[in-house]
Amino acid sequence: MVYVHYGRANGVNLVPASTIQGNQASALMGYSVAGAGDVNGDGFSDVLIGAMPYSNGQEHEGAGFVYHGGCAAVYFVL
């Protein structure tokens, strides 16, 4: 399972912006994680998530997933 946390002016937001769960218990979702730059050209950094022994047609071929970053909404409480 992978938890994605957005940064903010005073550090990292402790509440995850997203929780990503694989559909295979033995796939090791999140085994590797890396910054990917701006993959989709929207101006926000994206993240690559690896699942080394993921199986999809072949046994343990591995897979990579892209999490597209974005701008989290800001709420003010008065």
DSSP file (Angstrom, degrees, kcal/mol; ACC not computed):
  #  RESIDUE AA STRUCTURE BP1 BP2  ACC     N-H-->O    O-->H-N    N-H-->O    O-->H-N    TCO  KAPPA ALPHA  PHI   PSI    X-CA   Y-CA   Z-CA
    1    1 A M              0   0    0      0, 0.0     2,-0.4     0, 0.0    20,-0.2   0.000 360.0 360.0 360.0 144.3    0.0    0.0    0.0
    2    2 A V  E     -A   20   0A   0     18,-2.8    18,-3.2    47,-0.0     2,-0.5  -0.971 360.0-158.3-122.7 133.4    1.2    3.5   -0.8
    3    3 A Y  E     -A   19   0A   0     -2,-0.4     2,-0.6    16,-0.2    16,-0.2  -0.952   9.2-154.8-109.7 127.4    0.2    6.7    1.0
    4    4 A V  E     -A   18   0A   0     14,-2.9    13,-2.8    -2,-0.5    14,-1.4  -0.905  11.4-172.5-105.1 123.1    0.7    9.9   -0.9
    5    5 A H        -     0   0    0     -2,-0.6     2,-0.2    11,-0.3     9,-0.1  -0.952  14.8-139.2-116.0 132.8    1.2   13.1    1.2
    6    6 A Y        -     0   0    0     -2,-0.4     7,-2.7     9,-0.4     2,-0.1  -0.606  19.6-123.2 -84.9 149.5    1.2   16.6   -0.2
    7    7 A G  E     -B   12   0B   0     -2,-0.2     2,-0.3     5,-0.2     5,-0.2  -0.456  28.0-172.1 -82.5 164.3    3.7   19.1    1.0
    8    8 A R  E >   -B   11   0B   0      3,-3.0     3,-2.0    -2,-0.1     0, 0.0  -0.911  43.1 -83.9-148.4 174.1    2.6   22.5    2.4
    9    9 A A  T 3  S+     0   0    0     -2,-0.3     3,-0.1     1,-0.3    -2,-0.0   0.816 126.8  38.6 -55.0 -35.9    4.3   25.7    3.5
   10   10 A N  T 3  S-     0   0    0      1,-0.2     2,-0.3    -3,-0.0    -1,-0.3   0.063 128.1 -72.7-106.8  25.7    5.1   24.4    7.0
   11   11 A G  E <  S-B    8   0B   0     -3,-2.0    -3,-3.0     2,-0.0     2,-0.4  -0.913  81.8 -16.3 127.7-152.2    6.0   20.8    6.1
   12   12 A V  E     -B    7   0B   0     -2,-0.3     2,-0.4    -5,-0.2    -5,-0.2  -0.769  61.7-116.8 -97.3 136.0    4.2   17.7    5.1
   13   13 A N        -     0   0    0     -7,-2.7     4,-0.1    -2,-0.4    -7,-0.1  -0.580  20.5-148.7 -67.6 124.5    0.4   17.3    5.5
   14   14 A L  S    S+     0   0    0     -2,-0.4    -1,-0.2    -9,-0.1    -2,-0.0   0.664  78.6  79.9 -73.9 -16.5    0.0   14.4    7.9
   15   15 A V  S    S-     0   0    0     -9,-0.1    -9,-0.4     1,-0.0    -2,-0.1  -0.826  91.1-118.3 -91.7 122.8   -3.3   13.4    6.3
   16   16 A P        -     0   0    0      0, 0.0   -11,-0.3     0, 0.0     3,-0.1  -0.321  10.4-151.4 -62.4 138.7   -2.7   11.4    3.1
   17   17 A A  S    S+     0   0    0    -13,-2.8     2,-0.3     1,-0.3   -12,-0.2   0.763  83.2   5.1 -75.4 -27.0   -4.0   13.0   -0.1
   18   18 A S  E     -A    4   0A   0    -14,-1.4   -14,-2.9     2,-0.0     2,-0.5  -0.989  58.2-151.5-156.6 147.4   -4.4    9.4   -1.5
   19   19 A T  E     -A    3   0A   0     -2,-0.3     2,-0.5   -16,-0.2   -16,-0.2  -0.991  18.6-162.5-121.0 121.2   -4.1    5.8   -0.5
   20   20 A I  E     -A    2   0A   0    -18,-3.2   -18,-2.8    -2,-0.5     2,-0.4  -0.913   7.2-173.9-111.9 123.4   -3.1    3.5   -3.3
   21   21 A Q        -     0   0    0     -2,-0.5     2,-0.1   -20,-0.2    -2,-0.0  -0.949  17.3-133.8-120.0 132.8   -3.7   -0.2   -2.8
   22   22 A G        -     0   0    0     -2,-0.4     6,-0.0     2,-0.1     3,-0.0  -0.383  13.2-131.7 -78.0 161.3   -2.6   -3.0   -5.2
   23   23 A N  S    S+     0   0    0      1,-0.1     2,-0.4    -2,-0.1    -1,-0.1   0.284  90.3  67.4 -96.5  10.3   -5.0   -5.8   -6.2
   24   24 A Q    >   -     0   0    0      1,-0.1     3,-1.6     0, 0.0     5,-0.3  -0.975  67.9-153.2-133.5 119.4   -2.3   -8.5   -5.5
   25   25 A A  G >  S+     0   0    0     -2,-0.4     3,-0.5     1,-0.3    -1,-0.1   0.825  97.6  45.3 -60.8 -33.0   -1.1   -9.2   -2.0
   26   26 A S  G 3  S+     0   0    0      1,-0.2    -1,-0.3     2,-0.1     0, 0.0   0.304  86.5  91.9 -95.2   9.9    2.3  -10.5   -3.1
   27   27 A A  G <  S-     0   0    0     -3,-1.6    27,-0.4    25,-0.1    -1,-0.2   0.621  84.3-136.0 -80.2 -12.3    2.9   -7.7   -5.7
   28   28 A L    X   -     0   0    0     -3,-0.5     3,-2.1    -4,-0.3    24,-0.5   0.920  22.1-156.2  56.9  47.6    4.8   -5.5   -3.1
   29   29 A M  T 3  S+     0   0    0     -5,-0.3    22,-0.2     1,-0.3    -1,-0.2  -0.350  79.2  24.6 -54.9 126.0    3.0   -2.3   -4.2
   30   30 A G  T 3  S+     0   0    0     20,-1.8    -1,-0.3     2,-0.3    21,-0.2   0.532  76.6 135.8  91.3   8.6    5.3    0.6   -3.2
   31   31 A Y  S <  S+     0   0    0     -3,-2.1     2,-0.4    19,-1.1    20,-0.2   0.874  82.0  18.3 -54.8 -37.5    8.5   -1.5   -3.3
   32   32 A S  E    S-C   50   0C   0     18,-0.8    18,-3.4    -4,-0.2     2,-0.3  -0.995  71.3-177.8-135.7 144.7   10.0    1.4   -5.1
   33   33 A V  E     +C   49   0C   0     -2,-0.4     2,-0.3    16,-0.2    16,-0.2  -0.998   9.3 166.8-140.9 137.7    8.9    5.0   -5.4
   34   34 A A  E     -C   48   0C   0     14,-2.1    14,-3.3    -2,-0.3     2,-0.2  -0.997  39.7-102.6-151.2 150.4   10.5    7.8   -7.4
   35   35 A G  E     -C   47   0C   0     -2,-0.3    12,-0.2    12,-0.2     3,-0.1  -0.511  28.7-170.2 -68.5 141.7    9.8   11.3   -8.5
   36   36 A A  E     -     0   0C   0     10,-2.7     2,-0.2     1,-0.4    11,-0.2   0.353  27.8-129.9-116.3   3.1    8.8   11.4  -12.2
   37   37 A G  E     -C   46   0C   0      9,-0.6     9,-3.6     1,-0.1     2,-0.9  -0.541  65.7 -30.9  75.6-151.0    8.8   15.1  -13.0
   38   38 A D    >   +     0   0    0      7,-0.2     3,-0.7    -2,-0.2     7,-0.1  -0.765  67.7 171.7-105.9  85.6    5.7   16.3  -14.8
   39   39 A V  T 3  S+     0   0    0     -2,-0.9    -1,-0.2     1,-0.2     6,-0.1   0.878  77.4  37.2 -63.8 -42.6    4.6   13.3  -16.8
   40   40 A N  T 3  S-     0   0    0      4,-0.3    -1,-0.2     1,-0.0    -2,-0.0   0.351 105.5-119.1-100.2   7.2    1.3   14.6  -18.0
   41   41 A G  S <  S+     0   0    0     -3,-0.7    -2,-0.1     3,-0.1     4,-0.1   0.729  73.8 126.4  70.0  24.2    2.3   18.3  -18.6
   42   42 A D  S    S-     0   0    0      2,-0.3    -1,-0.1    27,-0.1     3,-0.1   0.435  82.9-105.7 -94.1   1.5   -0.2   19.8  -16.1
   43   43 A G  S    S+     0   0    0      1,-0.3     2,-0.4    -5,-0.1    27,-0.1   0.434  88.4 104.0  92.2  -0.7    2.5   21.7  -14.2
   44   44 A F  S    S-     0   0    0     25,-0.2    -2,-0.3    27,-0.0    -1,-0.3  -0.904  75.3-108.2-116.1 144.7    2.5   19.4  -11.1
   45   45 A S        -     0   0    0     -2,-0.4    24,-0.4    -7,-0.1     2,-0.3  -0.400  33.7-152.9 -68.4 144.2    5.1   16.8  -10.2
   46   46 A D  E     -C   37   0C   0     -9,-3.6   -10,-2.7    22,-0.2    -9,-0.6  -0.736   3.6-135.7-115.5 165.3    4.1   13.2  -10.6
   47   47 A V  E     -CD  35  67C   0     20,-2.4    20,-3.1    -2,-0.3     2,-0.4  -0.967   4.7-142.6-127.5 137.7    5.3   10.0   -8.8
   48   48 A L  E     -CD  34  66C   0    -14,-3.3   -14,-2.1    -2,-0.4     2,-0.5  -0.845  16.1-164.8 -96.7 135.3    6.2    6.6  -10.1
   49   49 A I  E     -CD  33  65C   0     16,-3.2    16,-2.9    -2,-0.4     2,-0.3  -0.985   6.9-153.2-123.1 125.2    5.2    3.6   -7.9
   50   50 A G  E     -CD  32  64C   0    -18,-3.4   -20,-1.8    -2,-0.5   -19,-1.1  -0.726  17.7-172.6-102.0 148.6    6.7    0.2   -8.5
   51   51 A A  E >   - D   0  63C   0     12,-2.5     3,-1.8    -2,-0.3    12,-1.2  -0.798  14.6-166.9-133.8  89.3    5.4   -3.3   -7.8
   52   52 A M  T 3  S+     0   0    0    -24,-0.5    -1,-0.1    -2,-0.3   -24,-0.1   0.855  81.1  32.3 -53.5 -52.7    8.3   -5.6   -8.6
   53   53 A P  T 3  S+     0   0    0      0, 0.0     7,-0.5     0, 0.0    -1,-0.3   0.151  82.9 145.3 -95.9  24.5    6.7   -9.0   -8.7
   54   54 A Y    <   -     0   0    0     -3,-1.8     8,-2.9   -27,-0.4     7,-0.7  -0.310  38.6-145.8 -58.7 139.0    3.3   -7.8  -10.0
   55   55 A S        +     0   0    0      5,-0.2     4,-0.2     6,-0.2    -1,-0.1  -0.943  32.2 155.9-114.6 128.4    1.7  -10.4  -12.3
   56   56 A N  S    S-     0   0    0      2,-1.0     3,-0.1    -2,-0.5    -2,-0.0  -0.524  86.6 -31.1-147.6  72.9   -0.4   -9.4  -15.3
   57   57 A G  S    S+     0   0    0      1,-0.1     2,-0.3    -2,-0.1    -2,-0.1  -0.197 136.0  56.0 104.9 -40.9   -0.4  -12.2  -17.9
   58   58 A Q  S >  S-     0   0    0     -4,-0.1    -2,-1.0     0, 0.0     3,-0.9  -0.914  97.8-101.4-118.6 150.2    3.1  -13.4  -17.0
   59   59 A E  T 3  S-     0   0    0     -2,-0.3    -4,-0.1     1,-0.2    -5,-0.1  -0.592  95.9 -11.5 -77.6 126.7    4.1  -14.4  -13.6
   60   60 A H  T 3  S+     0   0    0     -7,-0.5    -1,-0.2    -2,-0.4    -5,-0.2   0.835  81.4 144.9  58.4  40.7    6.1  -11.8  -11.6
   61   61 A E    <   -     0   0    0     -3,-0.9    -6,-0.2    -7,-0.7    -2,-0.1   0.724  51.9-134.5 -77.9 -21.0    6.7   -9.5  -14.6
   62   62 A G        -     0   0    0     -8,-2.9     2,-0.3   -12,-0.0   -10,-0.2   0.040  17.4-138.8  86.1 161.6    6.5   -6.4  -12.5
   63   63 A A  E     -D   51   0C   0    -12,-1.2   -12,-2.5   -36,-0.2     2,-0.4  -0.991   4.4-146.3-155.3 155.9    4.6   -3.1  -13.0
   64   64 A G  E     -D   50   0C   0     -2,-0.3     2,-0.3   -14,-0.2   -14,-0.2  -0.981  14.2-164.8-125.5 141.5    4.9    0.6  -12.6
   65   65 A F  E     -D   49   0C   0    -16,-2.9   -16,-3.2    -2,-0.4     2,-0.5  -0.943  11.0-140.7-126.0 146.6    2.1    3.0  -11.8
   66   66 A V  E     -D   48   0C   0     -2,-0.3     2,-0.6   -18,-0.2   -18,-0.2  -0.926   5.1-159.1-110.4 128.7    2.0    6.8  -12.1
   67   67 A Y  E     -D   47   0C   0    -20,-3.1   -20,-2.4    -2,-0.5     2,-0.6  -0.939  18.7-141.2-102.1 117.8    0.3    9.0   -9.5
   68   68 A H        -     0   0    0     -2,-0.6   -22,-0.2   -22,-0.2   -23,-0.1  -0.700  17.4-141.4 -83.1 118.9   -0.5   12.4  -11.1
   69   69 A G        +     0   0    0     -2,-0.6     2,-0.3   -24,-0.4   -25,-0.2  -0.155  28.7 161.7 -71.4 170.9    0.2   15.2   -8.6
   70   70 A G        -     0   0    0    -27,-0.1     2,-0.6   -25,-0.0   -25,-0.1  -0.946  42.4 -67.4-169.8-172.6   -2.0   18.2   -8.3
   71   71 A C        -     0   0    0     -2,-0.3     2,-0.2   -27,-0.1     3,-0.0  -0.852  43.0-140.7 -98.8 122.8   -3.1   21.1   -6.3
   72   72 A A        -     0   0    0     -2,-0.6     2,-0.1     1,-0.1   -55,-0.0  -0.591  28.4-104.5 -80.5 144.6   -5.0   20.3   -3.1
   73   73 A A        -     0   0    0     -2,-0.2     2,-0.5     1,-0.1    -1,-0.1  -0.377  30.0-139.8 -66.5 146.2   -7.9   22.5   -2.2
   74   74 A V        -     0   0    0     -2,-0.1     2,-0.4    -3,-0.0    -1,-0.1  -0.944  16.4-166.7-112.2 127.3   -7.2   25.0    0.7
   75   75 A Y        -     0   0    0     -2,-0.5     2,-0.5     2,-0.0    -2,-0.0  -0.936   5.4-155.0-116.0 135.5  -10.0   25.6    3.2
   76   76 A F        -     0   0    0     -2,-0.4     2,-0.6     2,-0.0    -2,-0.0  -0.922   3.8-154.0-110.0 133.8  -10.0   28.4    5.7
   77   77 A V              0   0    0     -2,-0.5    -2,-0.0     1,-0.1     0, 0.0  -0.932 360.0 360.0-107.1 123.5  -12.0   28.2    8.9
   78   78 A L              0   0    0     -2,-0.6    -1,-0.1     0, 0.0    -2,-0.0   0.423 360.0 360.0 -97.9 360.0  -13.1   31.5   10.4
